[in-house]
Amino acid sequence: MNGVSRTLGTPAAAVPAARLGDDAVVLGGRIVLALLLLLGWEWAARRLGLLYLAGPLDVAVRSWELVRSGELLRHTAATLAATFLGFGIGWVAGTLLPFVLLRSPRGTAAVEPWIIASMGIPKFALTPLLILWFGIGLTPKVVVVAFMVFYMIFLNTFAGLRSVDPRLTRMAQVVGASRWQLARRVLWPSMQPFVLSGLKISLPRALSAAIVGEFLVADQGLGHYIEHARQAGDTVGVFTGIALVTLLVMGLNAVLVAWENHVLAWRARRETTL
């Protein structure tokens, strides 16, 4: 309409300004909440004492010591290596298998119940066997992470595929779309929200699985640092490790949110443009 896009009767020029205002409110709310949490944390630490709870200042000092000594980089790199390797394997397997099963409804009906049933197997109970099979090192942690990620990605991807309107696939086949074109042009855009949701859920779980794996068997990593501090009765070390893991999860989630906004930008443009 004369080059003017509207959203519910609002000029398109007003949309970015409104979004900036909303972003400012959200950012301000997050900062206020963070300050309240830090104040509550400090108050609880002073009331309970260092034996039970380390304060944020103690954690900040210990974190800086880890940065200066190079331990933080070493432990973080080890944890991220197990996380990303396992996450990558679980992501690829969990994404490809639904596409393979999609080609055979009977195969899907035969295989899916067993995949769902295997979700009930306690993955960390397999750790002794994984150590026996693969030794003490990176591999057992990667296997545990991959299993944790696989199921979440598989279920979300399968749900995304099943949500695709069959009329779209039939229309694409009528105009002569190949299987690759059908997957790329029809299936993938329709299931993107499901896949990205699975990623946002599974990545923190992958990091958590790597940390727990390091509790059990590791000579480096943030999980190893937390467990070593626990055994030594180092309350500051335990809470420093927990705080660092929390910040790491927040950073990874921020990257995923930015990627999600980029990937789904076409949806927002379509919704705000008439």
Beta strands, then each sheet from edge to edge (+ up, - down):
strand 1: 6-7
strand 2: 10-11
sheet 1: 1+ 2-
end
